[in-house]
Amino acid sequence: MAYQLYRNTTLGHTLQESLDEMITFGQITPTLAAKILAQFDRSMNVALSTRVKSRLTFKAGKLHTYRFCDNVWTFLLNDVEFREVHELAKVDKVKIVACDGKGSSFVNRNLSLCNCNLITLPN
């Protein structure tokens, strides 16, 4: 089973809206739409784990909240600096959702092997 993190992106929302419209007009069945979304989930997870090579580091002023549930880590961070080579970005609040991207055991898991979803939060 692939994680459904990327359904909450612009691309995922647009796909869902298009599928809903096609169901409404009788062009596809709800079962086919569910299969398309499942394929989208698998494709996004594979593409991001194999094609994205950039790395960034971050440092948080404060870890506000953390949670580990169903093999998913969720972190709420305050005063965060992100750095990629020579670029620096600062944000007030960030939510990081990290899921195991390689199917490894918990002992061998680390965030560099995860599919992560970063969300900047309003003040």
N, C-alpha and C positions, 0 to 999 in steps of 0.2 A: 504494500500500500504506500502510495506517495503522499507526502504532506500536502495540505491544501493551503499553504501560506500565500501562494502567489495569486490566488483567486481574489485577494483583497488589493490587488494592484490595478492600475488603470487598464492594462491589457485584460486582466481577469474579469473586471467589471464589464468592460465592453463586450467580451465574449459572452458573458452571462446574459447581458441585455439582448444581444443578437439572437442567442438561442431561445430566450423567452419569447421574442417576437416571432421567430420561426415556428415555435410551438403554437402560439396564438393563431397564426394563419394556417395551421395544419400542414406546414411544410416538412416538419420532422416530429417524431414522437418524443415524449419525455424520457423514455428509455434511451433513445439515441443521444439526446442532449446530455444525459448523465454519463454515457460512455465517452462523449467528446470532452466533457469536463475532466473525467478521470485521465484521459490521454493528455490533456493540457497539463495536469498536475505532474504526471510522469515526465513529460517532455521538458517542463520548466526545471524540475529537479535535476535531470540529467544534463541539460544544457548549461546550467549554472555551475554544476560541479565539474564539468569537463572543459568548458570553453572560457570561463572567466579566470584570468591568471593574475589580476592585480590584487595586491594585498594592502591593507591599511592597519594602522595601530590606533588605539584610542586610550585616553586616560580620563578618568572621571574624578571630579572633585568629591562626589558623594554617591555611594550606592544607596538609593532610596529603598528599593524593594527587590527581592529576588525570589524565584519560585522554580521548583522542579516537579513537573507533573506529567505523567504519560510520556516520558523520555523527551520532554520539551523544557528547555530552560527559558525563563522570562526574567529580564533584568530591567528595572527602571532606574536610570542614572540621571544625576543632576550635574551641571557645569562640566560638559564633556568636550574634550579636544580630540578631533580626528586628524591623523597625519598620514599622507601618502607621498612618499619621497620628499618633494619640496613644497607641497601644498598643505595648508593648515586650515581647518574649519572648526569653529567653536559654536556650540549650541547649549541652550539652557537645560532642556530636558530631552531624553531619548529613551525609547523603549526598544529593547533588543529581544527578539524571539529567535532562539537557536535550536535547531533540530539536528539529530544525527543524520549526516548526509551520506555516510558510507556503509551503514548497517553494521558498524563495529560494536563490540561489546562495551559496556559502561566503563570498564577498566581502561580500555584503549582510546576512549573518546576524548577529543579536545575540540575547542571551538574552531581551530583552523580546518577541521574536517567537517564542519557543519554547514548546512544551508541556514543563512541568517537573514532576518528581515528587520531592517532598521526603520524606526518611525520617529520622527521628531515630533514632540508634543508641544502644544501651545502653552504659553505662560500661564 
